[in-house]
Amino acid sequence: MKWLRFMMVFVPLAFLLEYVPGLKNDILLFACCCLGLIPLAGYLGEATEELSIHTGPRIGGLLNATLGNAAELIITIVALQAGKYELVKASITGSILGNLLLILGASMFFGGLKNGIQRFDRRTTGVSASMMTLAVVGLTIPTLFEVLRQVSASQLDVFSTEANDAALNGLSLGVAGILMLLYVLSLVFAFQQPDLAVNVPVGVDDHEGEAKPHKARWSISVASGVLGASTLAIVFLSEFLVGAVEPTVKMLGMSEFFVGIIIIPLVGNVAEHIVGVQMALKNKMDLSLAISMGSSTQVALFVAPLLVFISLLVGPAEMTLFFSILEVAALTLAVLIATIISADGESNWLEGAQLLAVYVIVALGFFFLSPDTGEAARGMLFGAG
């Protein structure tokens, strides 16, 4: 994936569009930020992988477990500071759906076309599936709690997850703490059961095809420098991106919700996603599933709860785990179908196509969720009349 490095040209372009008077164009700035964040996320992951080699398997595994979704975490923290809670929650949902449906589906589809029926360890996927199910429970309970309270007060707004409810705030903090504890326990289990934990690549380059174990190419100082520089660049581009979201979606006739569900998760995870598909093409489905399902677990059990606590420090208000009904339903169905397909320890291209079809259906549902977006899209597709 060395071609991703050429996309670094969009990073200075984004700075020029933001700071040079007369050049700023919100749509171009939004596009350059999206394209520039892709290689930066790859470098961030690669630096993490290089540091993990120097620190050994246990600390390295912990680094991957905490920094594997660092790029997306930075983007969402910047959005939190701007008070865009709907965008943050949508990106959480979109990241989980993208990993479970789009990436897992693409891996099974292309891997199946090339290699036929592929097999993997059911025990590993079983652990990931149970963790994701528990995570969905943790996200569902606060949502149902608040929906029932709003229904009883005749104040339900199905298009908004903003709620000034002290009880919901307390419930979200409690659930977030439990989910993070569960994530820590999963790391302890992974260290105790190394045969059920796979060390997955998280950078731009695929080292799994090498006959010998991958050796560090960067020194600790170089890896730390790349990690710091890429993190700083991601922070700036994230601020540019969040600032350009509102005018961009207005000009393009989309909703911020759809941008959070589809675009932001893809931007933060493209490099990792491509590696997952490459593993499947090489008939290494255990690694491919570890990337897709492991990243989903990390977002649900670590990133989402962590953002709840971070919002207490940087946000204008407290973020809760109150998601929209469609988000919760989509997450539940995504975990269900991913569990069913992976339960037998085998995959084929048809199962991959099924997951991809579900992702497209879900994406269409979110695209037409907003009344304004739905009317505009219907007019473009079928005419004003």
Sequence and secondary structure as in RCSB ss.txt:
>XXXX:A:sequence
MKWLRFMMVFVPLAFLLEYVPGLKNDILLFACCCLGLIPLAGYLGEATEELSIHTGPRIGGLLNATLGNAAELII
TIVALQAGKYELVKASITGSILGNLLLILGASMFFGGLKNGIQRFDRRTTGVSASMMTLAVVGLTIPTLFEVLRQ
VSASQLDVFSTEANDAALNGLSLGVAGILMLLYVLSLVFAFQQPDLAVNVPVGVDDHEGEAKPHKARWSISVASG
VLGASTLAIVFLSEFLVGAVEPTVKMLGMSEFFVGIIIIPLVGNVAEHIVGVQMALKNKMDLSLAISMGSSTQVA
LFVAPLLVFISLLVGPAEMTLFFSILEVAALTLAVLIATIISADGESNWLEGAQLLAVYVIVALGFFFLSPDTGE
AARGMLFGAG
>XXXX:A:secstr
 GGGGGGGGHHHHHHHHHHSTTT  HHHHHHHHHHHHHHHHHHHHHHHHHHHHHH HHHHHHHHHHHTTHHHHHH
HHHHHHTT HHHHHHHHHHHHHIIIIIIHHHHHHHHHHHHSSEE  HHHHHHHHHHHHHHHHHHHHHHHHHHHHH
HHTT   TT      HHHHHHHHHHHHHHHHHHHHHHHHHHH GGG      SSS  TT SS    SS HHHHHH
HHHHHHHHHHHHHHHHHHHHHHHHHHHT  HHHIIIIIHHHHHHHHHHHHHHHHHHTT HHHHHHHHHHHHHHII
IIIHHHHHHHHHHHSSS   S   HHHHHHHHHHHHHHHHHHTTSEE HHHHHHHHHHHHHHHHHHHTTSHHHHH
HHHHHHH   
